[in-house]
Amino acid sequence: MPDNTGRDARMKKEELSTEDDKKKLLLDMVTKLMEDASLNSENAQDIGFVMPATDDEPEKFVRLSDLERSLEDMALVHEIAINEKFQLKPTSPGSVGYVVQKTVKDAYWNLMRELLAQQPPCYTMVIQLLLDIKETFKSLLRGNNDRALDAILVVLDEHNIRQLADEHGAAVLEHNAQFIIKIMGMACCPARDAEIAALKREPDPIAQLRGIMEVLDKMKLDMANFVLASTRAQFVRYSVDYERKKFAELQTLCGNQFPATMAWLQRNNPAGRERPSEEGAAGGNNGVSATTVRTVRLTDVVMPDYYIDAYQELIQPGADHPFPELLKLDLERVVQLKEQAMRLSVCATVMQLTCATVPTLANHPRRCDLAAKLAILSADYPGKVELQELLESLCVQVLDCVSAHADEPSGSAVPDAAKQALKTQILRIDRTMTVYSVVWRKMMQYMRELLLTEREEHVPFPVCFRDYRDETVQLAGQFKRIVSHNFEVYGNFYLQSMQELV
């Protein structure tokens, strides 16, 4: 019989207990999320989140009700941690579940319409619906607007509703519906303002009541996403701990056999960097002195700045090395980052060349229009369109813009020779071109500084990307999240492996 009282056994039990506690914490968070947003088990079947496609699986919809199972799926947990735009969404209109729900709801509202058409009208379903709406408001307004909630509790009091229905019939619909819409307008986020305005104009009482319920469901989802965003840091921490645990299990099975990962680290981490040589420490040129190494301080691991080179290698246009095994969960994300970086750099280079040729365009409103059109034309690059084909399309757009600008009062005529020179420059854009190389380096430097600096607002934005500021900031932010998360999980292994090679 095994000894379950020894130190090792106690440690295993403690580790298991800790892991169970972390998972229970997250499940408790999900339960609270559903309660705070007035989501019951039926709602949890209707909302969830979309997992992007991977090499092995197509895009799929994961219901909130399946989140407990999802916490056992490392890819799903990783998606929550890395995807800043992760949000709960309603089921897709094209899904079977959506069609079934719509059929049931249509039947419900048709029945209500029939009951109200009777002589005398039957208000039983209306009364129950108004009471359900009151319960929804208890969750949506709790702690946010106590005065509005008190008004709801008085107006939608069951006794008052029944009395109004008995004494004034149809007034129970009109009076309460207008009151509810007014409160919804106070409680909803700005994104719902147009829908609230449309509800006020709806002449059909049943259609208006149905619209109220549909907007309330959206408000519940808004609340759920707000709660989820506020607890996202705990999901991120769970993902790091869970992935570390799975990596430890993987190591017990196959050791440290990750050849692509080791080759990737060695290419970007020459011998002597992890442990500076005596010459380097003394100020020589053969090592990296400890004072020259900047670091990124993560939760419980410190990343030397030269590891950023390794991660940036993955998005270089000419990189064709085997992808590191320990970054496989982010393969699709890294590919998308690389493609987006290439698109933005090409467009920014074209804008630089164009504004240098036509200085009056630099601060002209037409500049924004040109930049937007270049972005649209480059949407399929590099996946479906070759660089040369893209450049030809961009060149046509640029020359059209230059000609139109020349015809404006504030424009200036551009000689044919200058247009031809601009066309030649645009068609020559590639990795060897000086202007493109400078633009690319500016993006890489911006990504690096964003990782190294604790206060992102202190990082100067590269002027050459001024036309694509939002896209560039988003790109750099995604790169930072991928790098930070990956090094949080595997950083100690990377550091130890490189130390052993010194």
C-alpha positions in Angstrom: 0.0 0.0 0.0 1.4 3.4 -0.9 2.4 5.8 1.8 0.1 8.8 1.6 1.5 10.6 4.7 4.9 11.5 3.3 6.2 14.9 2.2 5.8 14.2 -1.5 2.2 13.0 -1.0 1.3 16.0 1.0 2.8 18.3 -1.6 0.8 16.6 -4.4 -2.4 17.0 -2.3 -1.6 20.7 -1.7 -0.9 21.3 -5.4 -4.2 19.5 -6.3 -6.1 21.5 -3.7 -4.6 24.8 -4.9 -5.5 24.0 -8.5 -9.1 23.0 -7.5 -9.4 26.2 -5.5 -8.3 28.3 -8.5 -10.8 26.6 -10.7 -13.5 27.0 -8.1 -12.7 30.7 -7.8 -13.3 31.1 -11.6 -16.5 29.1 -11.6 -17.7 31.2 -8.6 -16.8 34.3 -10.7 -18.9 33.0 -13.6 -21.8 32.2 -11.3 -21.6 35.7 -9.9 -21.4 37.1 -13.4 -24.6 35.4 -14.4 -26.3 36.6 -11.2 -25.1 40.2 -11.5 -26.3 40.3 -15.1 -29.6 38.5 -14.3 -28.6 35.6 -16.5 -30.2 32.3 -15.7 -29.3 28.8 -17.1 -31.5 29.5 -20.1 -29.7 32.7 -20.9 -26.4 30.8 -20.5 -27.4 28.6 -23.4 -28.1 31.7 -25.6 -24.8 33.5 -25.1 -21.1 32.7 -25.2 -18.0 33.5 -27.1 -16.4 32.8 -30.5 -13.2 30.8 -30.6 -11.2 31.7 -33.7 -10.1 29.1 -36.2 -6.9 27.2 -35.7 -4.9 24.8 -37.8 -6.9 21.8 -36.4 -10.4 23.3 -35.8 -12.7 25.8 -37.5 -14.2 28.8 -35.7 -16.6 27.6 -33.1 -19.1 29.1 -30.6 -18.7 28.2 -26.9 -21.7 28.7 -24.7 -21.4 30.4 -21.3 -23.1 27.3 -19.8 -20.1 25.2 -21.1 -17.5 27.4 -19.4 -16.8 24.9 -16.7 -15.8 22.4 -19.3 -14.0 25.1 -21.2 -11.7 25.7 -18.2 -10.2 22.3 -18.9 -9.4 23.3 -22.5 -6.1 25.2 -22.5 -6.8 26.8 -25.9 -10.1 28.2 -24.6 -8.5 29.5 -21.4 -5.6 31.0 -23.4 -8.1 32.8 -25.7 -9.7 34.5 -22.8 -6.3 35.6 -21.5 -4.8 36.9 -24.8 -7.8 38.3 -26.6 -8.4 41.8 -25.3 -11.6 42.0 -27.3 -13.0 38.8 -25.8 -16.7 39.3 -25.2 -19.8 37.3 -24.6 -22.1 37.4 -27.6 -25.6 36.1 -28.5 -25.9 32.9 -30.5 -25.4 33.4 -34.3 -28.6 34.1 -36.3 -27.6 31.2 -38.6 -27.4 28.6 -35.9 -30.0 25.9 -35.2 -30.3 27.1 -31.6 -31.2 30.6 -32.7 -33.9 29.4 -35.1 -35.5 27.3 -32.3 -35.4 30.2 -29.9 -37.0 32.5 -32.5 -39.8 30.0 -33.1 -40.5 29.7 -29.4 -40.5 33.4 -28.9 -42.8 34.0 -32.0 -45.3 31.5 -30.5 -45.1 33.3 -27.1 -45.9 36.8 -28.6 -48.6 35.4 -30.9 -50.3 33.9 -27.9 -50.1 37.2 -26.0 -51.6 39.0 -29.0 -54.5 36.5 -29.1 -55.2 36.9 -25.4 -55.3 40.6 -25.7 -57.7 40.3 -28.7 -60.2 38.4 -26.6 -63.4 40.1 -25.3 -62.7 41.0 -22.6 -58.9 41.1 -23.0 -56.8 38.8 -20.8 -53.8 40.6 -19.3 -52.4 37.6 -17.4 -49.3 37.2 -19.7 -48.7 41.0 -19.7 -48.8 41.2 -15.9 -46.4 38.3 -15.6 -44.1 39.9 -18.1 -44.0 43.2 -16.3 -43.1 41.4 -13.1 -40.3 39.7 -14.9 -39.1 43.0 -16.2 -39.1 44.3 -12.6 -36.8 41.5 -11.5 -34.4 42.3 -14.4 -34.2 45.9 -13.3 -33.2 44.8 -9.8 -30.0 43.4 -11.3 -29.3 46.1 -13.9 -29.8 49.0 -11.5 -28.5 47.5 -8.2 -25.9 49.8 -6.8 -26.0 52.2 -9.8 -29.3 54.1 -9.4 -31.2 53.4 -6.3 -33.7 56.1 -6.9 -34.7 54.7 -10.3 -34.8 51.2 -8.8 -37.2 52.4 -6.0 -39.4 54.0 -8.7 -39.5 50.7 -10.6 -40.4 48.7 -7.5 -43.3 51.1 -6.8 -44.7 51.4 -10.4 -44.2 47.7 -11.2 -45.6 46.5 -7.9 -47.8 43.5 -8.5 -50.8 45.0 -6.7 -50.5 48.3 -8.6 -50.2 46.5 -12.0 -53.3 44.3 -11.4 -55.3 47.2 -10.2 -54.4 49.3 -13.3 -55.3 46.3 -15.5 -58.7 45.8 -13.8 -59.6 49.5 -13.8 -58.1 50.8 -17.1 -57.5 47.8 -19.2 -55.1 48.6 -22.1 -53.5 51.4 -20.0 -51.5 48.8 -18.2 -49.6 48.3 -21.4 -49.2 52.0 -22.5 -48.4 53.5 -19.1 -45.9 50.9 -18.0 -44.2 50.5 -21.3 -43.4 54.2 -21.5 -42.2 54.2 -17.9 -40.0 51.2 -18.6 -38.5 52.7 -21.7 -37.7 55.9 -19.8 -35.8 53.9 -17.1 -34.0 51.8 -19.8 -32.8 55.1 -21.4 -31.3 56.1 -18.1 -29.7 52.7 -17.4 -28.4 51.6 -20.8 -25.0 52.3 -22.3 -24.7 54.8 -25.2 -24.7 52.0 -27.8 -28.4 51.3 -27.0 -29.6 54.9 -27.3 -30.8 54.4 -30.9 -32.8 51.3 -30.0 -34.4 53.1 -27.1 -35.4 55.9 -29.3 -37.0 53.4 -31.8 -38.9 51.8 -29.0 -40.5 55.2 -28.1 -41.7 55.5 -31.7 -43.2 52.0 -32.0 -47.0 52.3 -32.4 -47.9 48.6 -31.9 -48.1 47.7 -28.1 -47.1 44.1 -28.6 -44.2 45.0 -30.9 -43.1 47.6 -28.4 -43.2 45.2 -25.5 -41.2 42.6 -27.5 -38.7 45.2 -28.4 -38.3 46.1 -24.7 -37.5 42.5 -23.9 -35.0 42.2 -26.7 -33.2 45.4 -25.7 -33.2 44.3 -22.0 -31.6 41.0 -23.1 -28.8 43.1 -24.8 -28.5 45.2 -21.6 -28.0 42.0 -19.7 -25.2 41.0 -22.1 -23.7 44.5 -21.7 -23.7 44.0 -18.0 -22.2 40.5 -18.3 -19.4 41.8 -20.4 -18.7 44.6 -18.0 -18.4 42.2 -15.1 -16.2 39.9 -17.2 -13.9 42.8 -18.2 -13.5 43.8 -14.5 -12.5 40.2 -13.5 -10.4 39.5 -16.6 -7.1 39.8 -14.7 -8.1 36.7 -12.7 -8.8 34.7 -15.8 -5.3 35.8 -17.1 -3.7 34.6 -13.9 -5.6 31.3 -14.1 -4.4 30.8 -17.7 -0.8 31.3 -16.7 -1.0 28.9 -13.8 -2.9 26.3 -15.8 -0.5 26.4 -18.8 2.4 26.1 -16.5 0.9 23.0 -14.9 0.2 21.5 -18.3 3.8 22.3 -19.4 5.1 20.5 -16.3 3.1 17.5 -17.2 4.4 17.6 -20.8 8.0 17.7 -19.5 7.5 14.6 -17.4 6.4 12.8 -20.6 8.9 14.1 -23.2 11.6 15.9 -21.2 12.9 19.1 -22.8 12.5 17.9 -26.4 11.4 21.2 -28.0 14.0 21.5 -30.9 12.2 24.4 -32.7 11.9 26.4 -29.5 15.5 25.8 -28.5 16.8 26.8 -32.0 14.6 29.9 -31.9 16.0 31.0 -28.6 19.6 30.3 -29.6 19.4 32.2 -32.8 18.4 35.3 -30.8 20.4 34.7 -27.7 24.1 34.2 -28.5 26.2 32.4 -25.9 27.3 34.6 -23.1 24.2 36.8 -23.0 22.4 35.0 -20.1 25.5 35.1 -18.0 27.8 38.0 -19.0 31.5 37.1 -19.5 34.2 38.5 -17.3 35.3 40.7 -20.1 31.8 42.0 -20.6 31.3 42.6 -16.9 34.6 44.5 -16.9 33.5 46.7 -19.7 34.9 44.7 -22.7 33.1 44.3 -26.1 32.8 40.5 -26.0 30.0 40.2 -23.5 26.8 42.1 -22.5 27.3 43.9 -19.3 24.5 43.6 -16.7 24.0 47.4 -16.9 23.3 47.3 -20.6 20.4 44.8 -20.3 17.0 46.3 -19.8 14.3 44.1 -18.4 10.6 43.6 -18.5 9.2 42.9 -15.1 6.2 40.5 -15.3 4.2 39.1 -12.4 6.8 36.6 -11.1 9.5 36.4 -13.8 11.9 39.0 -15.3 12.5 39.0 -19.1 15.8 40.5 -20.4 15.2 42.8 -23.3 17.0 40.6 -25.9 14.2 38.1 -25.7 12.1 40.7 -27.5 14.4 40.1 -30.5 13.3 36.4 -30.5 9.6 37.3 -30.5 10.0 39.9 -33.2 11.8 37.4 -35.4 8.5 35.6 -35.6 6.8 38.5 -37.4 9.7 39.4 -39.8 8.6 39.2 -43.4 11.5 36.9 -44.4 11.4 34.5 -41.4 10.9 30.9 -42.5 12.2 29.0 -39.5 10.1 26.2 -37.8 7.6 27.8 -35.4 8.5 27.3 -31.7 6.5 24.5 -30.2 5.8 26.5 -27.0 4.1 29.3 -29.0 1.8 27.0 -31.0 -1.3 28.3 -29.2 -0.5 31.7 -30.7 0.5 30.6 -34.1 -2.6 32.0 -35.9 -2.4 35.2 -33.9 1.3 35.7 -34.7 0.6 35.1 -38.4 -2.2 37.7 -38.3 0.2 40.1 -36.5 2.9 39.6 -39.1 0.4 40.2 -42.0 -1.0 43.3 -40.3 2.5 44.7 -39.7 3.4 44.2 -43.3 0.2 45.9 -44.5 0.6 48.9 -42.3 4.3 49.3 -43.2 3.6 49.2 -46.9 0.7 51.7 -46.6 2.8 54.0 -44.3 5.7 53.9 -46.7 3.4 54.8 -49.6 2.0 57.7 -47.6 5.6 58.9 -46.7 6.6 58.8 -50.4 3.5 60.6 -51.5 3.6 63.4 -49.0 7.3 63.9 -49.7 6.5 64.3 -53.4 3.4 66.5 -52.8 4.1 68.5 -49.6 0.7 70.3 -49.8 -1.0 67.0 -49.3 0.7 66.4 -45.9 -1.8 68.4 -43.9 -4.7 68.3 -46.3 -8.1 66.6 -45.5 -7.6 64.5 -48.6 -4.7 62.7 -46.9 -7.0 60.9 -44.5 -9.2 59.7 -47.4 -6.1 58.4 -49.3 -4.8 56.6 -46.3 -8.2 54.9 -45.7 -8.4 53.8 -49.4 -4.9 52.4 -49.2 -5.8 50.3 -46.2 -8.9 48.9 -47.9 -6.9 48.0 -51.0 -4.3 46.2 -48.9 -6.8 44.1 -47.0 -5.9 40.9 -48.9 -2.1 41.3 -48.7 -0.1 39.2 -48.2 -2.5 36.3 -47.9 -4.3 36.5 -51.3 -2.4 39.3 -53.1 1.3 39.4 -54.1 3.2 42.6 -53.1 3.8 43.7 -56.7 0.1 43.4 -57.6 -0.8 45.4 -54.4 1.7 48.1 -55.2 0.3 48.6 -58.7 -3.2 49.1 -57.2 -1.9 51.5 -54.6 0.0 53.4 -57.2 -3.2 53.9 -59.3 -5.0 55.2 -56.2 -2.1 57.5 -55.2 -1.9 59.1 -58.7 -5.6 59.6 -58.8 -5.4 61.4 -55.5 -2.5 63.5 -56.6 -4.3 64.6 -59.8 -7.5 65.4 -57.9 -5.5 67.4 -55.3 -3.8 69.4 -58.0 -7.2 70.6 -59.3 -8.2 72.0 -55.9 -7.6 75.6 -54.9 -5.3 74.6 -52.1 -3.5 72.0 -54.2 -0.4 72.3 -56.3 0.4 71.1 -59.8 2.7 68.1 -59.9 4.9 67.7 -63.0 4.6 64.5 -64.9 8.2 63.7 -64.2 7.5 63.9 -60.4 4.5 61.6 -60.8 6.6 59.1 -62.8 9.3 59.2 -60.1 6.7 58.7 -57.4 5.2 55.7 -59.3 8.7 54.2 -59.7 9.4 54.6 -56.0 6.1 53.0 -55.0 6.6 50.0 -57.3 10.1 49.5 -55.8 8.8 49.1 -52.2 10.2 45.9 -50.6 12.3 44.9 -47.6 15.5 46.2 -49.3 14.1 49.7 -49.9 15.6 52.3 -47.5 12.3 54.1 -46.7 10.4 50.9 -46.1 13.3 49.6 -43.9 13.1 52.7 -41.8 9.3 52.5 -41.4 9.6 48.8 -40.4 12.3 49.5 -37.9 10.2 52.3 -36.4 7.3 49.8 -35.8 9.6 47.2 -34.3 11.1 49.9 -32.0 7.7 51.0 -30.9 6.7 47.4 -30.1 9.9 47.0 -28.1 9.5 50.2 -26.1 5.9 49.4 -25.3 7.1 46.1 -23.7 9.9 47.7 -21.8 7.9 50.7 -20.4 5.5 50.4 -17.5 3.6 53.5 -18.5 2.5 53.2 -22.1 1.7 56.8 -22.5 5.4 57.6 -22.1 6.3 55.7 -25.3 6.6 58.1 -28.3 4.4 57.1 -31.2 6.2 56.7 -34.6 5.2 59.7 -36.7 5.5 57.6 -40.0 2.4 55.7 -38.8 0.3 58.8 -38.0 -2.3 57.8 -40.7 -2.8 54.4 -39.0 -2.4 55.3 -35.4 -5.3 53.2 -34.0 -4.3 50.1 -36.0 -0.7 50.4 -35.0 -1.5 50.8 -31.3 -3.8 47.8 -31.4 -1.1 45.8 -33.2 1.6 46.7 -30.7 -0.7 46.0 -27.8 -1.5 42.5 -29.1 2.2 41.8 -29.6 2.8 42.8 -26.0 0.0 40.6 -24.6 1.3 37.5 -26.6 5.0 38.1 -25.5 4.1 38.8 -21.8 1.8 35.8 -21.5 4.2 33.4 -23.2 7.1 34.5 -21.1 5.0 34.4 -17.9 4.3 30.7 -18.7 7.6 29.5 -20.1 10.1 32.2 -19.1 11.8 30.3 -16.3 12.3 27.4 -18.7 13.8 29.7 -21.4 16.1 31.3 -18.9 17.3 28.0 -17.4 17.8 26.4 -20.8 19.9 29.3 -22.0 22.0 29.3 -18.8 22.8 25.6 -19.3 24.1 26.3 -22.8 26.5 29.0 -21.6 
